[in-house]
Amino acid sequence: MKLICGPMATLSHPAFRRLVGKFGGCDEYFTEMINAGTLLTGGPFEKYYLDPSPFPERTVWQLIGKSGELIVRAAGELARLPGLGVDINMGCSAPDIYRYGSGIAWMMRPLPETARMVSAVRNELERRGTEGAGRKRLSVKIRLGDEDFSAAGFVEFCSMLADSGAELVTVHPRTRKEKLVRPPRWEFCGMAAEVLGKKGVPVYINGNVRDEASARAAMAAAPGCAGIMISREAARSPWVFMQLASALDGNVRSPEPPVMRNGCVDLMELALDFISDVEMCQPPEFWRTRLQRFFSYYCDNFKFSHYARTSLLNAADNDDLRARLGDFFSRCPDERMRRISFPCGKDENH
């Protein structure tokens, strides 16, 4: 079972991939959404979105856009870079994205129109693949559709994607308006896997997998899926892939010291390293939003999470953030070391 780090705005960047990598990493890393039009017009910060480090061979760029023509051209530009593949976002249901005609809006368009766009992107990747950088894989991330979706319509859409050239489909099994608090309907991932498996197209599950129990529940509800994509939990617990690899496949991934010693994560060292990596990998204009987003999840590891979150998210700058981290752990020393459990006593080896 493949384990995939999903796309998250302001989080799926090189510094975060580096953090996950310190705990043994995962099989694939999807970037945050890249706007096709902005990429083509050469926005001043685009190079930071395009950077596939430190794992280019496992990095997938996710494209979003209103215009099929722009998506095709942007995919062609990405195909020149070292990386694993290009993913078309048809799953983002944020109101501003949907109203603009991007994300899940592609699932609401006439089927032939969406099919033409997917086919054109596949053709562009094939064409660029002859130019020396290697042919990039084409994948698509979808939801179930709008509130009036039907199982038959969902299956038809999945089949269209495969017939148009998609080589992988990730299913987030919620509708356009369903919020994250609603349980995902994993059985539709299994339905997609059954249909697309006959066409040689693997399916990834996405939604609410947080640990071994939820991973096994998702796999039971969606047999035939080839991978599990995890997003928010990876920000909260970047060691989750290490735990799942051990639990599901018996694959022990070795973490890097000093972030983990004797089966425990040093949450202070982890945080300080992440701040430094953000400073190294991102422009100063991005530091505040990237760090605030990460620490909003990171603080869930603490008993006094509200106190920690309030303090860290209100830091004036990075130096103040480091000082506030030191103050928190001096006040709450028992919060610093987090023991990580593994099945069958494997934690003793880490």
C-alpha positions as a Markdown table, in Angstrom:
| # | Residue | x | y | z |
|---|---|---|---|---|
| 1 | Met | 0.0 | 0.0 | 0.0 |
| 2 | Lys | 1.5 | 3.3 | -1.1 |
| 3 | Leu | 1.5 | 6.2 | 1.4 |
| 4 | Ile | 1.1 | 9.7 | -0.1 |
| 5 | Cys | 1.5 | 13.2 | 1.4 |
| 6 | Gly | -1.4 | 15.2 | 0.0 |
| 7 | Pro | -1.6 | 18.8 | -1.3 |
| 8 | Met | -2.2 | 21.5 | 1.3 |
| 9 | Ala | -2.2 | 25.2 | 0.8 |
| 10 | Thr | 0.8 | 26.9 | 2.5 |
| 11 | Leu | 2.1 | 23.6 | 3.8 |
| 12 | Ser | 3.1 | 21.3 | 0.9 |
| 13 | His | 6.4 | 23.0 | 0.3 |
| 14 | Pro | 10.1 | 21.8 | 0.5 |
| 15 | Ala | 10.4 | 22.6 | 4.2 |
| 16 | Phe | 7.4 | 20.4 | 5.0 |
| 17 | Arg | 8.6 | 17.6 | 2.8 |
| 18 | Arg | 11.9 | 17.7 | 4.5 |
| 19 | Leu | 10.2 | 17.4 | 7.9 |
| 20 | Val | 8.2 | 14.3 | 6.8 |
| 21 | Gly | 11.4 | 12.9 | 5.3 |
| 22 | Lys | 13.1 | 13.1 | 8.7 |
| 23 | Phe | 10.7 | 10.4 | 9.8 |
| 24 | Gly | 11.4 | 8.1 | 6.9 |
| 25 | Gly | 9.3 | 9.9 | 4.4 |
| 26 | Cys | 6.5 | 8.5 | 2.2 |
| 27 | Asp | 6.1 | 7.3 | -1.4 |
| 28 | Glu | 4.9 | 10.5 | -3.0 |
| 29 | Tyr | 4.5 | 14.2 | -2.1 |
| 30 | Phe | 1.9 | 16.4 | -3.8 |
| 31 | Thr | 2.6 | 20.1 | -3.9 |
| 32 | Glu | 0.1 | 22.8 | -3.0 |
| 33 | Met | -2.1 | 24.1 | -5.8 |
| 34 | Ile | -0.2 | 25.9 | -8.6 |
| 35 | Asn | -2.4 | 28.3 | -10.6 |
| 36 | Ala | -1.8 | 27.7 | -14.3 |
| 37 | Gly | -2.3 | 31.3 | -15.3 |
| 38 | Thr | 0.0 | 32.7 | -12.7 |
| 39 | Leu | 2.7 | 30.1 | -13.6 |
| 40 | Leu | 2.6 | 31.1 | -17.2 |
| 41 | Thr | 2.7 | 34.8 | -16.5 |
| 42 | Gly | 5.8 | 34.3 | -14.4 |
| 43 | Gly | 4.7 | 35.5 | -11.0 |
| 44 | Pro | 7.5 | 36.6 | -8.6 |
| 45 | Phe | 7.0 | 33.7 | -6.2 |
| 46 | Glu | 6.3 | 30.9 | -8.7 |
| 47 | Lys | 9.8 | 29.4 | -8.4 |
| 48 | Tyr | 9.0 | 28.6 | -4.7 |
| 49 | Tyr | 5.9 | 26.6 | -5.7 |
| 50 | Leu | 7.8 | 24.8 | -8.4 |
| 51 | Asp | 10.7 | 23.7 | -6.3 |
| 52 | Pro | 10.5 | 19.9 | -6.0 |
| 53 | Ser | 13.3 | 19.5 | -3.4 |
| 54 | Pro | 14.3 | 17.5 | -1.5 |
| 55 | Phe | 12.6 | 14.6 | -3.2 |
| 56 | Pro | 12.1 | 15.5 | -6.9 |
| 57 | Glu | 11.7 | 11.9 | -7.9 |
| 58 | Arg | 8.7 | 11.6 | -5.6 |
| 59 | Thr | 7.1 | 15.0 | -6.1 |
| 60 | Val | 3.9 | 15.6 | -8.0 |
| 61 | Trp | 2.9 | 19.2 | -9.0 |
| 62 | Gln | -0.8 | 19.9 | -8.6 |
| 63 | Leu | -2.3 | 22.3 | -11.2 |
| 64 | Ile | -5.5 | 24.3 | -10.9 |
| 65 | Gly | -7.1 | 26.6 | -13.5 |
| 66 | Lys | -10.2 | 27.8 | -15.2 |
| 67 | Ser | -8.9 | 27.5 | -18.8 |
| 68 | Gly | -8.1 | 24.1 | -20.3 |
| 69 | Glu | -5.6 | 25.8 | -22.6 |
| 70 | Leu | -3.7 | 27.4 | -19.7 |
| 71 | Ile | -3.7 | 24.1 | -17.8 |
| 72 | Val | -2.2 | 22.3 | -20.9 |
| 73 | Arg | 0.5 | 25.0 | -21.4 |
| 74 | Ala | 1.3 | 25.0 | -17.7 |
| 75 | Ala | 1.6 | 21.2 | -17.6 |
| 76 | Gly | 4.1 | 21.5 | -20.5 |
| 77 | Glu | 6.2 | 23.9 | -18.5 |
| 78 | Leu | 6.2 | 21.5 | -15.5 |
| 79 | Ala | 7.1 | 18.6 | -17.7 |
| 80 | Arg | 10.5 | 20.3 | -18.3 |
| 81 | Leu | 11.4 | 20.0 | -14.6 |
| 82 | Pro | 12.6 | 17.0 | -12.5 |
| 83 | Gly | 9.6 | 15.4 | -10.9 |
| 84 | Leu | 7.3 | 12.4 | -10.8 |
| 85 | Gly | 4.1 | 13.8 | -12.3 |
| 86 | Val | 1.4 | 16.4 | -12.9 |
| 87 | Asp | -1.9 | 16.3 | -11.1 |
| 88 | Ile | -5.0 | 18.2 | -12.2 |
| 89 | Asn | -7.1 | 19.5 | -9.3 |
| 90 | Met | -10.8 | 18.7 | -9.8 |
| 91 | Gly | -11.5 | 18.3 | -6.1 |
| 92 | Cys | -11.0 | 21.7 | -4.4 |
| 93 | Ser | -14.4 | 22.9 | -3.4 |
| 94 | Ala | -13.4 | 26.3 | -1.8 |
| 95 | Pro | -16.2 | 28.7 | -2.8 |
| 96 | Asp | -13.8 | 31.2 | -4.5 |
| 97 | Ile | -12.1 | 28.4 | -6.5 |
| 98 | Tyr | -15.4 | 26.9 | -7.5 |
| 99 | Arg | -17.0 | 30.2 | -8.6 |
| 100 | Tyr | -13.9 | 31.0 | -10.6 |
| 101 | Gly | -14.4 | 27.8 | -12.6 |
| 102 | Ser | -11.5 | 25.8 | -11.2 |
| 103 | Gly | -11.2 | 22.8 | -8.9 |
| 104 | Ile | -14.4 | 20.9 | -8.6 |
| 105 | Ala | -16.1 | 23.1 | -11.2 |
| 106 | Trp | -14.4 | 20.8 | -13.8 |
| 107 | Met | -16.6 | 18.0 | -12.6 |
| 108 | Met | -19.7 | 20.2 | -13.3 |
| 109 | Arg | -18.8 | 21.0 | -16.9 |
| 110 | Pro | -20.1 | 19.0 | -19.8 |
| 111 | Leu | -18.3 | 15.6 | -19.8 |
| 112 | Pro | -16.8 | 16.1 | -23.3 |
| 113 | Glu | -15.2 | 19.4 | -22.4 |
| 114 | Thr | -13.4 | 18.0 | -19.3 |
| 115 | Ala | -12.4 | 14.9 | -21.4 |
| 116 | Arg | -10.8 | 17.2 | -24.0 |
| 117 | Met | -8.8 | 19.0 | -21.4 |
| 118 | Val | -7.5 | 15.8 | -19.8 |
| 119 | Ser | -6.6 | 14.3 | -23.1 |
| 120 | Ala | -4.8 | 17.5 | -24.2 |
| 121 | Val | -2.8 | 17.5 | -21.0 |
| 122 | Arg | -1.8 | 13.8 | -21.5 |
| 123 | Asn | -0.8 | 14.6 | -25.1 |
| 124 | Glu | 1.3 | 17.5 | -24.0 |
| 125 | Leu | 3.1 | 15.4 | -21.4 |
| 126 | Glu | 3.7 | 12.7 | -24.0 |
| 127 | Arg | 5.2 | 15.4 | -26.3 |
| 128 | Arg | 7.4 | 16.9 | -23.7 |
| 129 | Gly | 8.5 | 13.5 | -22.6 |
| 130 | Thr | 10.6 | 13.2 | -25.7 |
| 131 | Glu | 12.6 | 16.3 | -24.9 |
| 132 | Gly | 14.9 | 14.7 | -22.3 |
| 133 | Ala | 13.3 | 15.3 | -18.8 |
| 134 | Gly | 11.3 | 12.0 | -19.0 |
| 135 | Arg | 7.6 | 11.7 | -19.4 |
| 136 | Lys | 5.6 | 12.8 | -16.4 |
| 137 | Arg | 2.7 | 10.8 | -15.0 |
| 138 | Leu | -0.8 | 12.4 | -15.4 |
| 139 | Ser | -3.1 | 12.1 | -12.4 |
| 140 | Val | -6.4 | 13.7 | -11.3 |
| 141 | Lys | -7.8 | 14.4 | -7.9 |
| 142 | Ile | -11.6 | 14.5 | -7.6 |
| 143 | Arg | -14.5 | 14.5 | -5.2 |
| 144 | Leu | -17.9 | 12.8 | -5.6 |
| 145 | Gly | -19.4 | 15.7 | -7.4 |
| 146 | Asp | -22.2 | 18.2 | -6.6 |
| 147 | Glu | -24.9 | 17.5 | -4.0 |
| 148 | Asp | -27.1 | 15.8 | -6.6 |
| 149 | Phe | -24.4 | 13.4 | -7.8 |
| 150 | Ser | -25.3 | 9.8 | -8.5 |
| 151 | Ala | -23.2 | 6.6 | -8.3 |
| 152 | Ala | -23.8 | 6.1 | -12.0 |
| 153 | Gly | -22.6 | 9.6 | -12.8 |
| 154 | Phe | -19.6 | 9.2 | -10.6 |
| 155 | Val | -18.6 | 5.9 | -12.3 |
| 156 | Glu | -19.1 | 7.6 | -15.7 |
| 157 | Phe | -16.8 | 10.4 | -14.7 |
| 158 | Cys | -14.1 | 8.1 | -13.5 |
| 159 | Ser | -14.3 | 6.1 | -16.7 |
| 160 | Met | -14.0 | 9.2 | -18.7 |
| 161 | Leu | -10.8 | 10.2 | -16.9 |
| 162 | Ala | -9.2 | 6.8 | -17.7 |
| 163 | Asp | -10.3 | 6.9 | -21.3 |
| 164 | Ser | -8.9 | 10.4 | -21.7 |
| 165 | Gly | -5.5 | 9.5 | -20.4 |
| 166 | Ala | -5.4 | 9.8 | -16.6 |
| 167 | Glu | -3.0 | 7.3 | -15.2 |
| 168 | Leu | -4.0 | 7.7 | -11.5 |
| 169 | Val | -7.1 | 9.0 | -9.8 |
| 170 | Thr | -7.3 | 10.2 | -6.1 |
| 171 | Val | -10.8 | 10.2 | -4.7 |
| 172 | His | -11.8 | 12.5 | -1.8 |
| 173 | Pro | -15.2 | 10.9 | -1.2 |
| 174 | Arg | -17.2 | 13.9 | -0.2 |
| 175 | Thr | -19.5 | 16.2 | -2.3 |
| 176 | Arg | -18.8 | 19.8 | -3.2 |
| 177 | Lys | -20.5 | 21.2 | 0.0 |
| 178 | Glu | -19.7 | 18.5 | 2.5 |
| 179 | Lys | -17.3 | 19.7 | 5.2 |
| 180 | Leu | -14.5 | 17.8 | 6.7 |
| 181 | Val | -16.5 | 17.0 | 9.8 |
| 182 | Arg | -18.8 | 14.7 | 7.7 |
| 183 | Pro | -17.5 | 11.1 | 7.5 |
| 184 | Pro | -16.0 | 10.3 | 4.1 |
| 185 | Arg | -17.8 | 7.7 | 2.0 |
| 186 | Trp | -14.8 | 5.5 | 1.4 |
| 187 | Glu | -17.0 | 2.9 | -0.4 |
| 188 | Phe | -16.9 | 5.2 | -3.5 |
| 189 | Cys | -13.1 | 5.0 | -3.5 |
| 190 | Gly | -13.6 | 1.2 | -3.8 |
| 191 | Met | -16.2 | 1.7 | -6.5 |
| 192 | Ala | -13.7 | 3.8 | -8.4 |
| 193 | Ala | -10.9 | 1.2 | -7.9 |
| 194 | Glu | -13.2 | -1.5 | -9.3 |
| 195 | Val | -14.0 | 0.4 | -12.4 |
| 196 | Leu | -10.6 | 2.0 | -13.0 |
| 197 | Gly | -8.7 | -1.2 | -12.1 |
| 198 | Lys | -10.1 | -2.8 | -15.2 |
| 199 | Lys | -8.6 | 0.0 | -17.2 |
| 200 | Gly | -5.2 | -0.3 | -15.5 |
| 201 | Val | -5.6 | 3.0 | -13.5 |
| 202 | Pro | -4.8 | 2.9 | -9.8 |
| 203 | Val | -6.9 | 4.8 | -7.2 |
| 204 | Tyr | -5.7 | 6.5 | -4.0 |
| 205 | Ile | -8.0 | 7.0 | -1.0 |
| 206 | Asn | -8.1 | 10.5 | 0.5 |
| 207 | Gly | -10.0 | 11.6 | 3.6 |
| 208 | Asn | -9.9 | 11.1 | 7.4 |
| 209 | Val | -7.1 | 8.6 | 7.6 |
| 210 | Arg | -5.2 | 9.4 | 10.8 |
| 211 | Asp | -3.8 | 6.2 | 12.2 |
| 212 | Glu | -3.7 | 2.4 | 11.7 |
| 213 | Ala | -7.3 | 1.9 | 12.7 |
| 214 | Ser | -8.7 | 4.4 | 10.3 |
| 215 | Ala | -6.3 | 3.2 | 7.5 |
| 216 | Arg | -7.6 | -0.4 | 8.0 |
| 217 | Ala | -11.2 | 0.8 | 8.0 |
| 218 | Ala | -10.6 | 2.8 | 4.8 |
| 219 | Met | -8.9 | -0.2 | 3.1 |
| 220 | Ala | -11.8 | -2.5 | 4.2 |
| 221 | Ala | -14.4 | -0.1 | 2.8 |
| 222 | Ala | -12.5 | 0.5 | -0.4 |
| 223 | Pro | -10.7 | -2.7 | -1.4 |
| 224 | Gly | -8.5 | -2.6 | -4.5 |
| 225 | Cys | -7.2 | 0.9 | -3.8 |
| 226 | Ala | -3.4 | 1.3 | -4.4 |
| 227 | Gly | -2.6 | 4.0 | -1.9 |
| 228 | Ile | -3.7 | 6.2 | 1.0 |
| 229 | Met | -3.2 | 10.0 | 0.8 |
| 230 | Ile | -2.9 | 11.8 | 4.1 |
| 231 | Ser | -2.9 | 15.6 | 4.4 |
| 232 | Arg | -3.9 | 17.3 | 7.7 |
| 233 | Glu | -2.7 | 14.4 | 9.9 |
| 234 | Ala | 0.8 | 14.6 | 8.3 |
| 235 | Ala | 1.0 | 18.2 | 9.5 |
| 236 | Arg | -0.2 | 17.2 | 13.0 |
| 237 | Ser | 1.9 | 14.1 | 13.1 |
| 238 | Pro | 4.7 | 14.0 | 10.5 |
| 239 | Trp | 5.7 | 10.6 | 11.8 |
| 240 | Val | 2.3 | 9.1 | 10.7 |
| 241 | Phe | 3.8 | 7.6 | 7.5 |
| 242 | Met | 6.4 | 5.8 | 9.5 |
| 243 | Gln | 3.8 | 4.4 | 11.8 |
| 244 | Leu | 1.5 | 3.2 | 9.0 |
| 245 | Ala | 4.4 | 1.7 | 6.9 |
| 246 | Ser | 5.3 | -0.4 | 10.0 |
| 247 | Ala | 1.7 | -1.3 | 10.7 |
| 248 | Leu | 0.4 | -2.1 | 7.2 |
| 249 | Asp | 3.5 | -3.5 | 5.5 |
| 250 | Gly | 6.0 | -4.3 | 8.3 |
| 251 | Asn | 8.3 | -1.7 | 6.7 |
| 252 | Val | 10.4 | 0.0 | 9.4 |
| 253 | Arg | 11.5 | 3.4 | 8.2 |
| 254 | Ser | 14.4 | 4.9 | 10.1 |
| 255 | Pro | 14.0 | 8.4 | 11.5 |
| 256 | Glu | 16.8 | 10.9 | 11.6 |
| 257 | Pro | 18.4 | 11.9 | 14.9 |
| 258 | Pro | 18.2 | 14.2 | 16.8 |
| 259 | Val | 14.5 | 14.8 | 16.1 |
| 260 | Met | 13.7 | 11.3 | 17.4 |
| 261 | Arg | 15.6 | 9.3 | 20.1 |
| 262 | Asn | 14.7 | 6.1 | 21.9 |
| 263 | Gly | 11.2 | 6.0 | 20.5 |
| 264 | Cys | 10.4 | 9.7 | 21.4 |
| 265 | Val | 10.1 | 12.8 | 19.3 |
| 266 | Asp | 11.6 | 15.9 | 20.6 |
| 267 | Leu | 8.9 | 18.4 | 19.7 |
| 268 | Met | 11.0 | 21.4 | 20.5 |
| 269 | Glu | 13.8 | 20.3 | 18.2 |
| 270 | Leu | 11.2 | 19.4 | 15.5 |
| 271 | Ala | 9.7 | 22.9 | 15.7 |
| 272 | Leu | 13.0 | 24.8 | 15.7 |
| 273 | Asp | 14.3 | 22.8 | 12.8 |
| 274 | Phe | 11.1 | 23.5 | 10.8 |
| 275 | Ile | 11.4 | 27.2 | 11.4 |
| 276 | Ser | 14.9 | 27.2 | 10.1 |
| 277 | Asp | 13.9 | 25.1 | 7.1 |
| 278 | Val | 11.1 | 27.5 | 6.2 |
| 279 | Glu | 13.6 | 30.3 | 6.4 |
| 280 | Met | 15.9 | 28.4 | 4.0 |
| 281 | Cys | 13.3 | 27.2 | 1.5 |
| 282 | Gln | 10.7 | 30.0 | 1.4 |
| 283 | Pro | 10.8 | 33.8 | 0.8 |
| 284 | Pro | 10.4 | 36.1 | 3.9 |
| 285 | Glu | 7.0 | 37.1 | 2.5 |
| 286 | Phe | 5.8 | 33.5 | 3.1 |
| 287 | Trp | 7.2 | 32.8 | 6.5 |
| 288 | Arg | 4.3 | 34.0 | 8.6 |
| 289 | Thr | 1.5 | 32.2 | 6.8 |
| 290 | Arg | 3.5 | 29.0 | 6.4 |
| 291 | Leu | 4.5 | 28.8 | 10.0 |
| 292 | Gln | 1.1 | 29.8 | 11.4 |
| 293 | Arg | -0.5 | 27.0 | 9.3 |
| 294 | Phe | 1.9 | 24.4 | 10.5 |
| 295 | Phe | 1.8 | 25.4 | 14.2 |
| 296 | Ser | -2.0 | 25.4 | 14.2 |
| 297 | Tyr | -1.8 | 21.6 | 13.7 |
| 298 | Tyr | 1.5 | 21.0 | 15.6 |
| 299 | Cys | -0.1 | 22.3 | 18.8 |
| 300 | Asp | -2.7 | 19.5 | 18.8 |
| 301 | Asn | 0.1 | 17.3 | 20.2 |
| 302 | Phe | -0.1 | 19.1 | 23.6 |
| 303 | Lys | -2.4 | 18.7 | 26.6 |
| 304 | Phe | -2.4 | 22.5 | 26.8 |
| 305 | Ser | -2.9 | 22.9 | 23.0 |
| 306 | His | -5.1 | 26.1 | 23.3 |
| 307 | Tyr | -2.5 | 27.9 | 25.4 |
| 308 | Ala | 0.4 | 26.8 | 23.0 |
| 309 | Arg | -1.6 | 27.7 | 19.9 |
| 310 | Thr | -2.6 | 31.1 | 21.2 |
| 311 | Ser | 1.0 | 31.9 | 22.1 |
| 312 | Leu | 2.8 | 30.6 | 19.0 |
| 313 | Leu | 0.3 | 31.9 | 16.4 |
| 314 | Asn | 0.6 | 35.4 | 17.8 |
| 315 | Ala | 4.4 | 35.6 | 17.6 |
| 316 | Ala | 5.6 | 38.9 | 16.1 |
| 317 | Asp | 8.3 | 37.3 | 14.0 |
| 318 | Asn | 10.5 | 34.2 | 13.8 |
| 319 | Asp | 12.8 | 35.2 | 16.7 |
| 320 | Asp | 9.8 | 35.8 | 18.9 |
| 321 | Leu | 8.3 | 32.4 | 17.8 |
| 322 | Arg | 11.5 | 30.7 | 18.9 |
| 323 | Ala | 11.4 | 32.5 | 22.2 |
| 324 | Arg | 7.8 | 31.6 | 22.8 |
| 325 | Leu | 8.6 | 27.9 | 22.0 |
| 326 | Gly | 11.3 | 28.0 | 24.7 |
| 327 | Asp | 9.0 | 29.7 | 27.2 |
| 328 | Phe | 6.2 | 27.1 | 26.5 |
| 329 | Phe | 8.5 | 24.1 | 27.1 |
| 330 | Ser | 10.1 | 25.7 | 30.2 |
| 331 | Arg | 6.5 | 26.1 | 31.6 |
| 332 | Cys | 5.4 | 22.7 | 30.4 |
| 333 | Pro | 8.5 | 20.4 | 30.3 |
| 334 | Asp | 6.4 | 17.2 | 30.2 |
| 335 | Glu | 5.1 | 18.2 | 26.8 |
| 336 | Arg | 8.5 | 18.2 | 25.1 |
| 337 | Met | 9.0 | 14.5 | 24.4 |
| 338 | Arg | 6.3 | 12.6 | 22.6 |
| 339 | Arg | 6.6 | 8.7 | 22.6 |
| 340 | Ile | 5.7 | 7.2 | 19.2 |
| 341 | Ser | 4.0 | 3.8 | 19.4 |
| 342 | Phe | 4.5 | 1.0 | 16.8 |
| 343 | Pro | 2.8 | -2.4 | 16.4 |
| 344 | Cys | 4.5 | -5.5 | 17.7 |
| 345 | Gly | 6.9 | -3.4 | 19.9 |
| 346 | Lys | 8.8 | -2.0 | 16.9 |
| 347 | Asp | 9.1 | 1.3 | 18.8 |
| 348 | Glu | 12.0 | -0.2 | 20.7 |
| 349 | Asn | 14.1 | -0.2 | 17.5 |
| 350 | His | 13.6 | 3.6 | 16.8 |
